Amino acid sequence: MRRHPPSLVLIWLDALPGDLLREMYWRGELPNLAEYFEDGVFIEHAISCLPTVSESNEGGIATGLFAGETNMLGERYFSRRRATMMHYKYNARPDDDFGGRLRARSIDAVVGDAVGMGRLLREGFTTIVDLVASHYERSGSLRIVERRLETASRVARSRKPRLLFFTVSADYIAHVSGSRGAELRAFLREFDKCFPMLAEALREAYGEEGYAVFVFSDHGVSDVSRHLNLPSLLEGYGFRPLDTGLISEQECDVAALSNGRRSGLVYVAHPSEGWRKRPSYKLLRNYPLRGSALDLPGLLAREEGVDLVLLRRGKSVVIVSRDGEAVIEHDSSSGKYRYRVLKGDDPLAYGAEGVWMSEEEWLRASYRTEHPDLIVQAYNLFKSPNCGDLVLTAAEGWDFWEEWDVPYPRLRASHGGFSRAEMDSFVLGRGPCLREGVVPVARLLDLYATIVTYYRAGHLAYDSHAVERLVTPEPS
């Protein structure tokens, strides 16, 4: 490795669908990006962390760990201790859930001298808040692209940080235009048009071989036209649901919170112990409510707007769909996972039933399916104390949007779910000692392994899920 590691620039295109980028890139519609990364690397299928929200994917890139291990499942979760919804915009902070142990191994700590713009984590680096860019983001203006790249160019020239990590958000645009909308295409063309401005600033700041650039999206979106209100649904079952429009301690026996609008976390009070104790698998399959015994996972899985319901069963995770059930098991001695159908049809249609496979083998076997990498990631999701008792993902064309939540003029796409449209992202990279050409598949969090390897701390990736795939040895 070089005597002095290169400075790093991470450009996070929030909510930009991977299939749209691949289409426009290979069709020659992004000529500046194609020319710049011609001698770089293109990870065509970079599988996002689930749930497909910014919180889980920033945590993954920062640490090489899944959302269940970084404790960042989305901007909303339910605190059983407080009987209150926690929200990162109002009464909670991602940094508090992230914790000091993780911060010490994060890319910000490893690289040092880091500057961030638009990130959710705020500690361990210098944060720049651009109010103009925030206004453009909230209004869906394409002017956010030029503004962000102009600001990043100024920061590179004046500060020369070793790590510059910033977002250019297409989130609002994606929600209102849909996954293939003209506005999203215009966003990508604008980014391509403005990118040479940043590239020139980076050359001036760091020299031709003094930096590496990575462009990626944290997740895609899935088109929606129908909405399932989970609190109203659970009220119809006979529960007293949490009022998700009110942040306060409440008398309730169930809380249902969506993040990205296509994943749902459902928290259920123990029938006799209340919020002091989580209900067991057996209780969730036979929950006493108003004189009846409800199979909650089975009941929810039969709803038209629900694709899958996940829940923990001892040291395994069960997946319930309308037509079948399966279980994910993990062997801690070998690190391998097994997926078995318990009854009915295979909920994931994987066709790999009963086979023990490593994390890498499951990634390669599943990345072209409708639910990429779900075996490994779903198992690890339930490690988070913030996770619900049940985890739901919406059916195709549906989300869990509540009418009061963000008054878009129209809502054509959402994210948070476990579908390929949401999980199949990309990475473009160029820099010293990076391999050239196409890498067919990786996990998005593998960027962590590349970054810590650059900074001679590759050992930190050994106890993560990140795999180093990009750095090549320098000639001796």
The 8 nearest C-alpha neighbors of each residue, nearest first, counted from 0:
[[1, 473, 2, 472, 453, 4, 432, 455],
 [2, 0, 3, 4, 473, 5, 432, 453],
 [1, 3, 4, 0, 5, 454, 455, 453],
 [4, 2, 1, 5, 0, 454, 209, 6],
 [5, 3, 1, 454, 453, 2, 6, 0],
 [6, 4, 210, 209, 7, 211, 3, 431],
 [5, 7, 161, 210, 162, 209, 211, 4],
 [6, 8, 162, 211, 210, 161, 212, 5],
 [7, 9, 212, 163, 164, 162, 211, 213],
 [10, 8, 164, 213, 212, 214, 163, 11],
 [11, 9, 214, 165, 166, 213, 164, 12],
 [10, 12, 166, 215, 216, 13, 165, 167],
 [13, 11, 216, 167, 168, 166, 15, 215],
 [12, 14, 168, 169, 216, 15, 217, 170],
 [15, 13, 219, 170, 218, 169, 16, 216],
 [14, 16, 219, 216, 13, 12, 169, 17],
 [17, 15, 219, 19, 18, 220, 14, 424],
 [18, 16, 424, 20, 19, 425, 423, 21],
 [17, 19, 21, 20, 16, 22, 424, 423],
 [20, 18, 22, 17, 21, 16, 23, 179],
 [19, 21, 17, 23, 22, 18, 24, 16],
 [22, 20, 18, 24, 19, 23, 25, 17],
 [21, 23, 19, 20, 24, 25, 18, 26],
 [22, 24, 28, 26, 20, 21, 25, 19],
 [25, 23, 21, 29, 27, 26, 22, 20],
 [24, 26, 27, 22, 23, 21, 28, 29],
 [27, 25, 23, 24, 28, 22, 29, 21],
 [26, 28, 25, 24, 29, 30, 23, 33],
 [27, 29, 23, 26, 24, 30, 188, 25],
 [30, 28, 24, 27, 32, 191, 31, 33],
 [31, 29, 33, 32, 27, 28, 34, 191],
 [32, 30, 34, 33, 191, 29, 35, 192],
 [31, 33, 35, 34, 30, 29, 191, 36],
 [34, 32, 30, 36, 31, 35, 37, 29],
 [35, 33, 37, 31, 32, 36, 30, 38],
 [34, 36, 32, 33, 37, 31, 38, 39],
 [37, 35, 39, 38, 33, 34, 32, 429],
 [36, 38, 34, 39, 35, 33, 40, 436],
 [39, 37, 36, 435, 40, 429, 35, 436],
 [40, 38, 429, 36, 435, 37, 428, 436],
 [39, 41, 435, 436, 428, 437, 427, 434],
 [40, 42, 427, 437, 43, 426, 438, 436],
 [43, 41, 438, 426, 425, 44, 439, 437],
 [42, 44, 425, 439, 41, 440, 45, 438],
 [43, 45, 440, 425, 42, 424, 423, 439],
 [46, 44, 425, 424, 441, 442, 443, 440],
 [47, 45, 442, 423, 422, 443, 424, 44],
 [48, 46, 422, 443, 218, 442, 217, 45],
 [49, 47, 56, 55, 51, 50, 65, 46],
 [50, 48, 51, 47, 417, 55, 66, 376],
 [49, 51, 415, 52, 416, 48, 72, 55],
 [52, 50, 415, 49, 218, 416, 48, 414],
 [53, 51, 415, 54, 50, 55, 259, 73],
 [52, 54, 56, 55, 57, 217, 51, 73],
 [55, 53, 73, 57, 71, 56, 52, 58],
 [56, 54, 66, 71, 58, 72, 53, 57],
 [55, 57, 59, 58, 53, 48, 54, 217],
 [56, 58, 60, 59, 54, 55, 53, 61],
 [57, 59, 61, 55, 56, 60, 69, 62],
 [60, 58, 56, 63, 64, 444, 62, 57],
 [59, 61, 444, 447, 57, 58, 63, 62],
 [60, 62, 105, 58, 106, 59, 57, 447],
 [63, 61, 105, 64, 59, 60, 58, 447],
 [62, 64, 59, 465, 444, 447, 463, 60],
 [65, 63, 59, 62, 463, 464, 68, 69],
 [64, 66, 68, 67, 59, 48, 69, 376],
 [67, 65, 55, 69, 71, 68, 70, 72],
 [66, 68, 380, 383, 382, 70, 65, 379],
 [69, 67, 66, 70, 65, 383, 64, 382],
 [68, 70, 66, 71, 97, 67, 58, 65],
 [69, 71, 383, 67, 68, 66, 96, 97],
 [72, 70, 55, 66, 69, 54, 73, 58],
 [73, 71, 55, 66, 70, 54, 50, 74],
 [74, 72, 54, 258, 75, 71, 52, 55],
 [73, 75, 87, 86, 258, 76, 54, 72],
 [76, 74, 86, 73, 85, 258, 87, 256],
 [75, 77, 85, 84, 385, 256, 78, 86],
 [78, 76, 84, 85, 83, 79, 254, 385],
 [79, 77, 81, 80, 83, 82, 84, 85],
 [78, 80, 82, 274, 81, 77, 275, 83],
 [81, 79, 78, 82, 274, 275, 83, 77],
 [80, 82, 83, 78, 79, 248, 84, 77],
 [83, 81, 79, 248, 78, 80, 249, 84],
 [84, 82, 248, 81, 78, 247, 77, 85],
 [83, 85, 77, 76, 246, 78, 86, 75],
 [86, 84, 76, 75, 91, 77, 90, 83],
 [85, 87, 75, 91, 88, 89, 90, 74],
 [88, 86, 91, 74, 92, 89, 90, 93],
 [87, 89, 86, 90, 91, 74, 92, 75],
 [90, 88, 86, 87, 91, 85, 92, 246],
 [89, 91, 86, 85, 87, 88, 92, 246],
 [92, 90, 87, 86, 85, 89, 93, 88],
 [93, 91, 87, 94, 95, 96, 90, 88],
 [92, 94, 96, 95, 120, 97, 87, 119],
 [93, 95, 97, 92, 96, 120, 98, 122],
 [96, 94, 97, 93, 92, 98, 91, 99],
 [97, 95, 93, 98, 94, 70, 71, 92],
 [98, 96, 94, 95, 69, 93, 70, 101],
 [99, 97, 95, 96, 100, 101, 94, 102],
 [98, 100, 102, 101, 103, 97, 95, 94],
 [101, 99, 103, 102, 98, 104, 97, 105],
 [100, 102, 103, 104, 99, 98, 105, 97],
 [101, 103, 99, 105, 104, 100, 98, 108],
 [102, 104, 101, 100, 105, 108, 99, 109],
 [105, 103, 101, 102, 108, 62, 109, 106],
 [106, 104, 62, 102, 61, 107, 108, 103],
 [105, 107, 109, 61, 108, 110, 104, 62],
 [106, 108, 105, 111, 110, 109, 113, 123],
 [107, 109, 111, 105, 106, 110, 103, 104],
 [110, 108, 106, 107, 111, 105, 104, 451],
 [109, 111, 107, 108, 106, 454, 162, 161],
 [112, 110, 108, 107, 113, 109, 161, 162],
 [113, 111, 161, 160, 162, 110, 124, 114],
 [112, 114, 162, 124, 111, 160, 107, 163],
 [113, 115, 125, 163, 124, 126, 162, 164],
 [116, 114, 164, 126, 165, 163, 118, 127],
 [117, 115, 165, 127, 118, 126, 128, 166],
 [116, 118, 166, 165, 119, 115, 128, 167],
 [117, 119, 116, 120, 115, 165, 166, 121],
 [118, 120, 121, 117, 93, 54, 57, 53],
 [121, 119, 118, 94, 93, 122, 57, 92],
 [120, 122, 119, 126, 94, 123, 124, 118],
 [123, 121, 124, 120, 94, 125, 126, 102],
 [122, 124, 107, 108, 121, 125, 102, 113],
 [125, 123, 113, 122, 114, 126, 107, 112],
 [126, 124, 114, 113, 115, 127, 123, 122],
 [127, 125, 115, 114, 116, 124, 128, 121],
 [126, 128, 116, 115, 129, 125, 114, 117],
 [129, 127, 130, 116, 126, 117, 133, 132],
 [128, 130, 132, 131, 133, 127, 116, 117],
 [131, 129, 133, 132, 128, 134, 135, 127],
 [130, 132, 134, 133, 129, 135, 146, 143],
 [133, 131, 135, 143, 134, 129, 130, 136],
 [134, 132, 130, 136, 131, 135, 137, 129],
 [135, 133, 131, 137, 132, 136, 130, 138],
 [134, 136, 140, 132, 143, 138, 133, 137],
 [135, 137, 133, 139, 134, 138, 132, 143],
 [138, 136, 134, 135, 139, 133, 171, 140],
 [137, 139, 135, 136, 140, 134, 171, 172],
 [140, 138, 136, 172, 171, 137, 135, 141],
 [139, 141, 135, 142, 138, 143, 136, 137],
 [142, 140, 143, 144, 186, 139, 135, 189],
 [141, 143, 140, 144, 145, 146, 135, 132],
 [144, 142, 146, 141, 135, 132, 145, 147],
 [145, 143, 142, 147, 146, 141, 190, 167],
 [144, 146, 148, 147, 142, 143, 149, 193],
 [145, 147, 143, 149, 144, 148, 150, 142],
 [148, 146, 150, 144, 149, 145, 143, 151],
 [147, 149, 151, 145, 150, 146, 197, 152],
 [148, 150, 152, 146, 147, 151, 145, 153],
 [151, 149, 153, 147, 152, 148, 146, 154],
 [152, 150, 148, 154, 153, 149, 147, 155],
 [151, 153, 149, 155, 197, 200, 150, 154],
 [154, 152, 150, 156, 151, 155, 157, 149],
 [153, 155, 151, 157, 158, 152, 156, 150],
 [156, 154, 159, 152, 153, 158, 157, 204],
 [157, 155, 204, 153, 154, 159, 158, 152],
 [156, 158, 154, 155, 153, 159, 204, 152],
 [157, 159, 154, 160, 155, 156, 153, 204],
 [158, 160, 155, 156, 157, 204, 161, 154],
 [161, 159, 162, 158, 112, 113, 163, 114],
 [160, 162, 6, 112, 7, 113, 159, 163],
 [163, 161, 113, 7, 160, 6, 8, 114],
 [162, 164, 8, 114, 113, 115, 160, 9],
 [165, 163, 9, 115, 8, 10, 162, 114],
 [166, 164, 116, 115, 10, 117, 11, 9],
 [167, 165, 11, 117, 168, 12, 10, 116],
 [168, 166, 12, 11, 144, 13, 147, 169],
 [167, 169, 13, 170, 12, 166, 136, 14],
 [168, 170, 172, 13, 14, 171, 173, 15],
 [171, 169, 14, 173, 168, 172, 13, 174],
 [172, 170, 174, 139, 173, 169, 175, 137],
 [171, 173, 169, 139, 175, 170, 174, 176],
 [172, 174, 170, 176, 177, 171, 175, 169],
 [175, 173, 412, 171, 172, 410, 411, 413],
 [174, 176, 410, 411, 172, 409, 173, 177],
 [177, 175, 180, 173, 172, 174, 411, 182],
 [178, 176, 411, 412, 180, 173, 179, 222],
 [177, 179, 180, 220, 222, 173, 221, 412],
 [180, 178, 177, 181, 19, 183, 184, 176],
 [181, 179, 176, 177, 182, 183, 178, 184],
 [180, 182, 184, 183, 185, 179, 176, 186],
 [181, 183, 185, 180, 184, 176, 186, 172],
 [184, 182, 186, 185, 180, 181, 173, 172],
 [183, 185, 181, 187, 186, 182, 188, 180],
 [184, 186, 182, 188, 183, 187, 189, 181],
 [187, 185, 183, 189, 184, 188, 141, 182],
 [188, 186, 190, 184, 189, 185, 191, 183],
 [187, 189, 191, 185, 190, 186, 192, 184],
 [190, 188, 192, 186, 191, 187, 185, 193],
 [189, 191, 187, 193, 188, 192, 194, 144],
 [190, 192, 188, 194, 189, 193, 29, 31],
 [193, 191, 189, 190, 194, 188, 31, 195],
 [192, 194, 190, 191, 196, 195, 145, 189],
 [193, 195, 191, 196, 197, 192, 190, 198],
 [196, 194, 198, 197, 193, 199, 31, 192],
 [197, 195, 194, 199, 198, 193, 200, 152],
 [196, 198, 200, 152, 194, 195, 199, 148],
 [197, 199, 195, 201, 200, 196, 194, 202],
 [200, 198, 202, 196, 197, 201, 195, 203],
 [201, 199, 197, 203, 152, 198, 202, 204],
 [200, 202, 204, 198, 203, 199, 205, 197],
 [203, 201, 206, 199, 207, 205, 200, 204],
 [202, 204, 200, 201, 206, 205, 199, 156],
 [205, 203, 156, 201, 202, 155, 200, 206],
 [206, 204, 209, 202, 201, 203, 210, 207],
 [205, 207, 202, 209, 208, 203, 204, 201],
 [206, 208, 202, 209, 205, 210, 203, 201],
 [209, 207, 206, 210, 431, 430, 205, 5],
 [208, 210, 5, 205, 206, 207, 6, 211],
 [209, 211, 6, 5, 7, 208, 430, 205],
 [210, 212, 430, 7, 429, 8, 6, 5],
 [213, 211, 8, 429, 428, 9, 7, 430],
 [212, 214, 428, 9, 427, 10, 8, 215],
 [215, 213, 10, 427, 426, 11, 9, 428],
 [216, 214, 426, 11, 425, 12, 427, 10],
 [215, 217, 12, 13, 11, 218, 15, 424],
 [216, 218, 13, 56, 53, 14, 47, 215],
 [219, 217, 14, 421, 216, 422, 51, 424],
 [218, 220, 16, 421, 14, 15, 420, 17],
 [221, 219, 414, 421, 413, 178, 412, 420],
 [220, 222, 412, 413, 420, 414, 421, 178],
 [221, 223, 412, 411, 177, 396, 178, 413],
 [224, 222, 396, 412, 397, 411, 225, 221],
 [223, 225, 396, 397, 411, 226, 222, 410],
 [226, 224, 397, 223, 396, 398, 227, 304],
 [227, 225, 398, 397, 399, 400, 228, 224],
 [226, 228, 399, 229, 304, 398, 400, 225],
 [229, 227, 399, 231, 401, 230, 232, 400],
 [228, 230, 232, 231, 227, 255, 233, 399],
 [231, 229, 233, 232, 240, 228, 255, 234],
 [232, 230, 234, 229, 233, 228, 235, 240],
 [231, 233, 229, 235, 230, 234, 228, 236],
 [234, 232, 236, 235, 230, 231, 238, 229],
 [233, 235, 238, 231, 237, 236, 232, 239],
 [234, 236, 232, 233, 237, 231, 238, 230],
 [235, 237, 233, 234, 238, 232, 288, 231],
 [236, 238, 234, 235, 233, 239, 288, 289],
 [239, 237, 234, 233, 240, 236, 252, 253],
 [238, 240, 251, 252, 234, 253, 241, 237],
 [241, 239, 253, 251, 254, 230, 238, 234],
 [240, 242, 254, 251, 243, 253, 249, 239],
 [241, 243, 244, 245, 240, 230, 249, 254],
 [244, 242, 245, 241, 84, 256, 246, 255],
 [243, 245, 242, 246, 403, 404, 241, 84],
 [244, 246, 243, 242, 247, 84, 241, 249],
 [247, 245, 84, 83, 244, 248, 243, 85],
 [246, 248, 83, 245, 249, 84, 82, 81],
 [247, 249, 83, 82, 81, 250, 246, 84],
 [250, 248, 251, 247, 82, 83, 241, 242],
 [249, 251, 252, 248, 241, 82, 239, 240],
 [252, 250, 239, 240, 241, 253, 249, 254],
 [251, 253, 268, 239, 240, 267, 238, 254],
 [252, 254, 267, 240, 266, 251, 268, 241],
 [255, 253, 241, 266, 240, 265, 256, 267],
 [254, 256, 265, 264, 230, 229, 266, 263],
 [257, 255, 264, 263, 254, 265, 76, 75],
 [256, 258, 263, 260, 262, 399, 264, 259],
 [259, 257, 260, 73, 262, 415, 263, 75],
 [258, 260, 415, 414, 261, 52, 413, 257],
 [259, 261, 258, 399, 257, 400, 398, 262],
 [262, 260, 398, 416, 415, 393, 414, 259],
 [263, 261, 392, 416, 415, 257, 391, 258],
 [262, 264, 257, 391, 256, 390, 392, 265],
 [263, 265, 387, 390, 256, 255, 389, 257],
 [264, 266, 255, 387, 389, 254, 388, 390],
 [267, 265, 387, 254, 388, 253, 255, 264],
 [266, 268, 253, 252, 269, 388, 265, 254],
 [269, 267, 273, 274, 252, 253, 270, 277],
 [268, 270, 273, 278, 272, 271, 277, 276],
 [269, 271, 273, 272, 268, 287, 286, 278],
 [272, 270, 269, 273, 268, 276, 274, 275],
 [273, 271, 269, 275, 276, 270, 274, 268],
 [272, 274, 269, 268, 275, 271, 270, 276],
 [273, 275, 268, 79, 276, 269, 272, 80],
 [276, 274, 273, 272, 79, 80, 277, 269],
 [277, 275, 274, 272, 269, 278, 273, 268],
 [276, 278, 269, 279, 268, 274, 275, 267],
 [277, 279, 269, 282, 276, 283, 280, 268],
 [280, 278, 282, 281, 283, 277, 312, 311],
 [279, 281, 283, 312, 282, 284, 311, 278],
 [282, 280, 284, 279, 283, 285, 278, 286],
 [281, 283, 285, 286, 279, 284, 280, 278],
 [282, 284, 280, 286, 285, 281, 295, 279],
 [283, 285, 294, 281, 282, 295, 286, 280],
 [286, 284, 282, 294, 292, 293, 283, 281],
 [285, 287, 293, 292, 282, 283, 284, 288],
 [288, 286, 292, 291, 293, 285, 290, 289],
 [289, 287, 291, 290, 292, 286, 237, 293],
 [290, 288, 291, 287, 237, 292, 238, 236],
 [289, 291, 288, 287, 292, 293, 286, 237],
 [290, 292, 288, 289, 287, 293, 286, 285],
 [293, 291, 287, 286, 285, 288, 294, 290],
 [294, 292, 286, 285, 295, 291, 287, 284],
 [293, 295, 284, 285, 297, 296, 298, 283],
 [294, 296, 298, 293, 297, 283, 284, 299],
 [297, 295, 299, 298, 294, 300, 308, 319],
 [296, 298, 300, 294, 295, 299, 301, 319],
 [299, 297, 295, 301, 296, 300, 294, 302],
 [298, 300, 296, 301, 302, 297, 295, 305],
 [301, 299, 321, 297, 320, 302, 298, 305],
 [300, 302, 321, 299, 298, 303, 297, 305],
 [303, 301, 299, 300, 305, 304, 298, 321],
 [302, 304, 305, 301, 394, 306, 300, 227],
 [303, 305, 394, 302, 397, 393, 227, 306],
 [306, 304, 393, 394, 302, 303, 300, 307],
 [305, 307, 394, 393, 392, 320, 300, 304],
 [308, 306, 320, 392, 319, 391, 305, 300],
 [307, 309, 391, 319, 390, 318, 300, 296],
 [310, 308, 318, 390, 389, 317, 319, 391],
 [311, 309, 389, 317, 316, 388, 390, 312],
 [310, 312, 316, 315, 317, 313, 280, 381],
 [313, 311, 315, 280, 316, 314, 317, 310],
 [312, 314, 315, 311, 280, 316, 279, 310],
 [315, 313, 312, 316, 311, 328, 329, 378],
 [314, 316, 328, 312, 313, 327, 311, 317],
 [317, 315, 311, 327, 312, 326, 310, 378],
 [316, 318, 326, 310, 309, 325, 311, 327],
 [319, 317, 309, 325, 324, 308, 326, 307],
 [320, 318, 324, 308, 307, 323, 309, 300],
 [321, 319, 307, 300, 323, 322, 346, 324],
 [320, 322, 301, 300, 323, 319, 297, 306],
 [323, 321, 320, 344, 343, 346, 324, 345],
 [322, 324, 343, 344, 320, 342, 346, 345],
 [325, 323, 319, 341, 342, 318, 340, 320],
 [324, 326, 340, 341, 318, 339, 317, 319],
 [325, 327, 317, 339, 316, 338, 318, 340],
 [328, 326, 338, 316, 315, 337, 317, 374],
 [329, 327, 315, 337, 336, 326, 338, 330],
 [330, 328, 336, 335, 331, 337, 334, 327],
 [329, 331, 335, 334, 332, 333, 336, 328],
 [330, 332, 334, 333, 329, 335, 336, 328],
 [331, 333, 330, 334, 335, 329, 336, 357],
 [334, 332, 335, 331, 330, 357, 329, 336],
 [335, 333, 331, 330, 332, 357, 329, 336],
 [336, 334, 357, 356, 333, 330, 355, 329],
 [337, 335, 329, 355, 356, 328, 330, 357],
 [336, 338, 355, 328, 354, 327, 353, 329],
 [337, 339, 327, 352, 353, 326, 328, 336],
 [340, 338, 352, 353, 326, 325, 341, 337],
 [339, 341, 325, 342, 345, 324, 326, 352],
 [342, 340, 325, 324, 339, 326, 343, 323],
 [343, 341, 324, 323, 340, 344, 325, 345],
 [342, 344, 323, 322, 324, 345, 341, 340],
 [343, 345, 323, 322, 346, 342, 324, 340],
 [344, 346, 348, 347, 340, 323, 325, 343],
 [347, 345, 320, 323, 348, 344, 324, 325],
 [346, 348, 349, 345, 370, 369, 350, 368],
 [349, 347, 345, 350, 346, 344, 368, 351],
 [350, 348, 347, 351, 365, 345, 368, 352],
 [349, 351, 348, 352, 345, 347, 353, 338],
 [352, 350, 349, 354, 353, 338, 339, 364],
 [351, 353, 339, 338, 354, 350, 340, 349],
 [352, 354, 339, 338, 337, 351, 355, 340],
 [353, 355, 337, 352, 351, 356, 338, 336],
 [356, 354, 337, 336, 335, 353, 357, 338],
 [357, 355, 335, 336, 360, 354, 361, 337],
 [356, 358, 335, 360, 359, 361, 336, 334],
 [357, 359, 361, 360, 362, 375, 356, 335],
 [360, 358, 362, 357, 361, 363, 356, 364],
 [359, 361, 357, 363, 362, 358, 356, 364],
 [360, 362, 364, 358, 359, 363, 365, 356],
 [363, 361, 359, 372, 360, 365, 364, 366],
 [364, 362, 360, 361, 365, 366, 359, 440],
 [363, 365, 361, 362, 360, 366, 367, 368],
 [366, 364, 371, 368, 362, 367, 363, 372],
 [365, 367, 371, 368, 362, 363, 372, 364],
 [366, 368, 365, 371, 369, 419, 364, 370],
 [369, 367, 365, 370, 366, 371, 419, 349],
 [368, 370, 419, 418, 371, 367, 347, 366],
 [371, 369, 418, 368, 419, 417, 373, 372],
 [372, 370, 366, 365, 373, 368, 419, 369],
 [373, 371, 362, 374, 365, 375, 366, 376],
 [372, 374, 376, 377, 371, 375, 370, 417],
 [375, 373, 377, 372, 376, 378, 327, 338],
 [376, 374, 378, 373, 377, 372, 358, 379],
 [375, 377, 373, 379, 378, 374, 380, 372],
 [378, 376, 380, 373, 379, 374, 375, 381],
 [377, 379, 376, 375, 380, 316, 374, 381],
 [378, 380, 376, 377, 381, 67, 382, 375],
 [381, 379, 67, 377, 382, 378, 376, 66],
 [380, 382, 383, 379, 67, 386, 378, 311],
 [383, 381, 67, 380, 379, 68, 384, 386],
 [382, 384, 67, 70, 385, 386, 381, 68],
 [385, 383, 386, 382, 70, 381, 67, 387],
 [386, 384, 383, 76, 70, 387, 77, 78],
 [387, 385, 383, 384, 381, 388, 264, 72],
 [388, 386, 264, 266, 265, 389, 390, 385],
 [389, 387, 266, 265, 310, 267, 386, 390],
 [388, 390, 310, 265, 387, 309, 264, 391],
 [391, 389, 264, 309, 308, 263, 387, 265],
 [392, 390, 308, 263, 262, 307, 309, 264],
 [391, 393, 262, 416, 307, 306, 261, 305],
 [392, 394, 305, 306, 261, 398, 397, 304],
 [393, 395, 306, 305, 304, 397, 396, 392],
 [396, 394, 397, 393, 223, 306, 221, 304],
 [395, 397, 223, 224, 222, 394, 225, 398],
 [398, 396, 225, 223, 394, 226, 395, 304],
 [397, 399, 261, 226, 393, 260, 400, 227],
 [398, 400, 227, 260, 228, 226, 261, 257],
 [401, 399, 260, 398, 226, 228, 402, 227],
 [402, 400, 404, 403, 228, 399, 226, 227],
 [401, 403, 404, 400, 406, 405, 228, 226],
 [402, 404, 401, 405, 406, 244, 400, 407],
 [403, 405, 401, 402, 406, 400, 244, 407],
 [406, 404, 407, 403, 402, 401, 400, 408],
 [407, 405, 404, 408, 403, 402, 409, 410],
 [406, 408, 409, 405, 410, 175, 174, 171],
 [407, 409, 406, 410, 175, 405, 411, 174],
 [410, 408, 407, 175, 411, 174, 406, 176],
 [411, 409, 175, 174, 412, 407, 408, 223],
 [410, 412, 177, 175, 223, 222, 174, 176],
 [413, 411, 222, 174, 177, 223, 221, 220],
 [412, 414, 220, 221, 174, 260, 259, 261],
 [415, 413, 259, 220, 261, 416, 221, 260],
 [414, 416, 51, 259, 261, 262, 50, 52],
 [415, 417, 261, 262, 392, 414, 418, 51],
 [416, 418, 370, 422, 392, 421, 49, 50],
 [419, 417, 370, 421, 420, 369, 416, 422],
 [418, 420, 422, 369, 421, 423, 370, 371],
 [421, 419, 418, 221, 422, 219, 423, 220],
 [420, 422, 219, 220, 419, 418, 218, 423],
 [421, 423, 47, 419, 46, 218, 420, 424],
 [424, 422, 46, 419, 44, 17, 45, 420],
 [423, 425, 17, 45, 44, 46, 218, 216],
 [426, 424, 45, 43, 44, 42, 17, 215],
 [427, 425, 215, 42, 214, 41, 428, 45],
 [428, 426, 41, 214, 213, 40, 215, 42],
 [429, 427, 213, 40, 212, 39, 426, 41],
 [430, 428, 39, 212, 211, 36, 40, 433],
 [429, 431, 211, 433, 210, 212, 432, 428],
 [432, 430, 433, 208, 211, 210, 429, 5],
 [431, 433, 471, 470, 473, 430, 434, 472],
 [434, 432, 470, 469, 431, 430, 471, 429],
 [433, 435, 469, 471, 470, 40, 432, 39],
 [436, 434, 40, 39, 38, 433, 437, 41],
 [435, 437, 40, 41, 39, 438, 434, 38],
 [436, 438, 41, 40, 42, 439, 43, 435],
 [437, 439, 42, 440, 41, 43, 436, 40],
 [440, 438, 43, 42, 44, 437, 441, 41],
 [441, 439, 44, 45, 438, 42, 43, 442],
 [442, 440, 45, 46, 443, 44, 445, 42],
 [441, 443, 46, 45, 444, 445, 47, 440],
 [442, 444, 45, 47, 445, 46, 446, 441],
 [443, 445, 60, 59, 446, 63, 442, 447],
 [446, 444, 465, 447, 466, 448, 443, 442],
 [447, 445, 449, 444, 448, 60, 450, 443],
 [446, 448, 445, 60, 450, 63, 449, 444],
 [449, 447, 467, 445, 451, 460, 465, 446],
 [450, 448, 446, 452, 467, 447, 451, 453],
 [449, 451, 453, 447, 452, 448, 446, 454],
 [450, 452, 456, 454, 457, 453, 448, 449],
 [453, 451, 457, 455, 449, 454, 450, 456],
 [452, 454, 450, 451, 455, 4, 449, 0],
 [453, 455, 451, 452, 456, 4, 450, 110],
 [456, 454, 452, 453, 457, 451, 0, 458],
 [455, 457, 451, 458, 452, 454, 459, 109],
 [456, 458, 452, 451, 459, 460, 455, 448],
 [457, 459, 460, 461, 456, 462, 452, 451],
 [460, 458, 457, 461, 456, 462, 104, 451],
 [459, 461, 463, 458, 448, 462, 457, 465],
 [460, 462, 458, 459, 463, 457, 464, 465],
 [463, 461, 460, 459, 464, 458, 465, 63],
 [462, 464, 460, 63, 465, 461, 64, 459],
 [463, 465, 63, 64, 466, 462, 460, 445],
 [464, 466, 445, 63, 448, 463, 444, 460],
 [467, 465, 445, 448, 468, 464, 460, 449],
 [468, 466, 448, 449, 469, 445, 465, 470],
 [467, 469, 466, 470, 449, 445, 441, 448],
 [470, 468, 433, 434, 467, 449, 471, 40],
 [469, 471, 433, 432, 434, 468, 449, 472],
 [470, 472, 432, 433, 434, 473, 469, 468],
 [473, 471, 474, 0, 432, 470, 475, 433],
 [472, 474, 0, 475, 432, 471, 1, 431],
 [475, 473, 472, 0, 471, 432, 1, 431],
 [474, 473, 472, 0, 1, 471, 2, 432]]
